[in-house]
């Protein structure tokens, strides 16, 4: 059978998942293509190639498709390189994330809602914060109003914490959660005049998803086809919409503040510091929270 000079096979593989990935990639940018299974259509495949699947495109699109495939391979390698080992110095991503969830649950059990025995010293009271009680910006992150409030926050915290820990390290999970929550509360206090009261981990949860968004944007810069990062952005956006839907009476200013704090955190190239910076940031986060609760206890 004669070979059509207007078509060219630009990639081959025996892996069906990789072949499916070609279709996803090229469909996203609306480039005509065909994946040929040589087990079914042997005469359409190049005789010099022994792989099962062949990506066939028009000759005029071949260079562009090859550039997209190369960029996607680099992106996939970068994603794999971003995944940390499970024996990180501050524990696995699951251990840290579930530890935060357990801590929030214990504190809720000990002091539920605005009327809990410890809540008056820990919750956000804008007048008190403006008078110098800075620790409330941090301690309020660990309080919740009712069972539905903490349940919705935990449902969105756990996946976000795992993904942040998997990408950056477990220390960054705690640090970004605590810092984003505190900065979200700071913005809320600045915007809402007294009397104003609030509590909850939503700002910190928004911050964790913001870290993923910031990291996705940072990784996508200068890349012709940031498909993987686009998926992360879509996933994070859907999670934030879901969290807002479950919290109709939430402090949206704190949410926005936490989100932008997280995005800024995610833009920082933390991985260049490796395990050492993960440990340092984890300790910074723990020190901030410990100092806040100590200050509250001394007040």
N, C-alpha and C positions, 0 to 999 in steps of 0.2 A: 504493500500500500504506500502511496506517495506521502511524503511529509509536507504538511501545510506550512509554507514559509512565513505566513502571517501570524503563526502561533509559536509560542516558545515555552518550554518547561523550565521554570526558574528555581524550583525547589523540589526535593524528594524526601520521603521519610517512610518508615515502616510503622510509625506511631499514629494511630487514628486520632488521638487527642490533639497532636500537633497539626494534623491535617484539618481537623475541625477548627483549630485556632486560626489557620489561614483564612478560612471562610468567614469567621467572625471579624477578623481584622479588615479584610478587603471589603466586606459588606458594609462595615462602618464608614468607610471612605468612598463607597459606591464605585469601586473599580471592578469591571467585568472580569470574571475568572472562572476556571473550572478545575475541580479536583478530580483527577482521573484515578480510578482504582484499577491497577494493571492486572489484578486477578480476574476482573470482569471484562475490561477492555484492553487487552494486551497490545493490540496493534496501534493504539493511540499514544502509548507511552514511548519515550525514546528508547531505542534498542540498547543503548550503551548504559542505561541505568537499571539497576537490579532492584531498587526499592519498590515497595508496593504502591504508595500514593505519590502522585505527581501533580504539582500546581502548574496549570497551563494558563497563560495569559497572552494577550496580543503582543506582538513584537514591539509595538510603539509604547506599550505600558511596562515593558519588562524592567527597564532601569528603575522606574519609580517604585514598582512592586518590590524589587530587590532591596532598595533603600529602606522601604517600610519594614520588610522582614528583618533586615539587619538591625534596625532601630528597636524592633520588638524583642529580638534576642538579647540585645544589650539591656533593655529594660527588665526582661525576665531574670537575667543574671544579677542585676542590681537588686531586684526584689528578693531573690534568694540570699544575696549577701546581707540584706537588711535583717534577716531573721536571726535572732540571737540564740545562743545555746541555752538549753533548759537549766543548766547548772550555773546560772548567773549568780554573782556573789550575794545578792539580796533575795535570792529565791526565784522560782519560775514565775512567768507572767500569771499563771493561774493561781499560784500560792499568794502572791501579792494582792491580786484583785479580789480573791475570795477573803483574804485577810481584812481588806478595807470594808468589804460587805459585812463581815462578821462584826467588825468594830462599830459600824453604823447601827447594826441590829442590836448589839448590846447596849449602846448608849440610848437608843430609842426605848428599849425595855426598861432602862433605869430612869429615864426622864422623858416621857412621851408628851409631845405637844407643847403649846405655849405655857400650859399650867403645870408642867412637870416640876418636880422638886428642885432641879438644878437649872431649869430653863431660864428663869429670870436673870441669872448671872452669865448665861452663855449665848442667848439669842441676840439678834440684831435689834437694838433700840437706837434709832438714829441720833437722838439727843445724847445718849450715853457715849456713843462712839465719838461724836463731835466734841464731847467733853474730855476725851483722852482714853477711853476704854477700848483700845485698839484690838485687844484679844477677841472681842466679839466678832470681828471680821472673819476670824479663823474658826472659833468654836461653834459658831452658828452653822457652819458647813456640815457638822456632824449631828445636827438635830433634825427631827422631822415632826410634822404636825399630826399625822395619823397613819394608820396602817396602809391605806392606799397610797399615801405620799411616799413612804419609804419603799413600798413594793414597786412602784413605777420607777423610782430612781435606781433601785438595784437592778431592775430588768434591763436598763440601758447602760448602767455602769459596768456590769460584768463583761459584756462583749467589748466595749470600748477599752476598758482596762487591759483586757487580754491582748487586743491588737496593738495598743501602745507599748505594752511590755514586750511583745514579740518583736516589735520593730526597733525600739530604743533601749529596752532594759527595764527591769522591775523597779529600780530606784526612780526612774522617770515617771512611772505610774503614780506613785505616791506624791512626788514633788509637784507634778503638773496638776493633779487633782486638788491638792491643798492650796497651791498658789492661785490657780484659776478661780477656785471658789472664793478665796479671800479677796481677790481683785474684783470679781463680780459684785461681791457685797460692798466693796469700797465705792464702786460706781453707783450702786443703788443708794447708799447713804448720801452720796454727793447730789444725787438727783432728787431724792425724796426728802422734803423738809420734815422736821419733827411735828407731831409724833408719828413715828413709823416703826413697825416691827416686822421682822421676817426671820425665817430659818429654813434650812434645807440644803441638801447636797447638789441641787440641780445645777448651780453655777459651776461646781467642780466637774459634774458629769458632762455638761456642755463643753467645758474646757478639754476633757479627754477627747471628745469627738473633734474639737477644734484642732488639737494636736495632729490628728490624722489628716485633717483638711490642709493645715499648714505644710505638713510633710509632703502631701500629694502635690501641692502647688510648687514647692521647692524642687521636688524631683522632676516635675514636668517641664521646668524652664529649659528652653533650648532643644527640646525633643520633638521631632516631627510627628510622632504618633504616641502620645502618652496614654495609651489605651488602659493599662493597668491602673494608673493614677485616676483616670476618669471614673473607673468603677469604684474606687475608694471614695471619691468625691460624692458620687451618687448615693452610695451606701451611707455615708456620714450624713448627708442632707436628709435622707429618708428617716434616719434614726432621730435626728433633731426635730423633724416635723412630728414624728410619733411621740416623742417625749413632751412636746408642747401640747399635743392633743390630749395627753393623759393628765396634764396639769393646767386646767383652764384658769385657775386662780393664782398661778405662779407669778413670781417676781420677774417679769420679762427683762427688766433692766439688768438684774443680776445675771440672767441667762446670757444676754448679749455681751456683758462685760466678761463673763467666764469664757464665752466662745472666742472672743477676740484675743483674750489672754492666751488661750490654748493655741490659736492659730499662730500667734507670735512665737510661742514656745516651739511649735512644730517646725518653724522656719529655721531654727538654729541647727547647725550640723553637729548634733550631739554625738553621732556615731564616730566622729573623728577622734573623740576622746576615749572611746572604747569602754572597757569595764571600769576604769578608774573614775571617769566622769559620771558613770551610772551610779557608782557607790557614793560619790560626793553629793550628787543631786538628791539621792535617796536620804542621805543624812541631813541635808539642808531641809528637806521636807519634814522629816521627823523632828528636827530641832525646832522648826517653826511651830508645829502643832504642840509639841511638849511645852514650849515657852508660853504659848497662848493659854493652855489649860492651867499651867502653873500660875500665871498672872491672875487668871480668874479665881483660882483657889485662894490666892493671897488677898483678894479684894474684899 
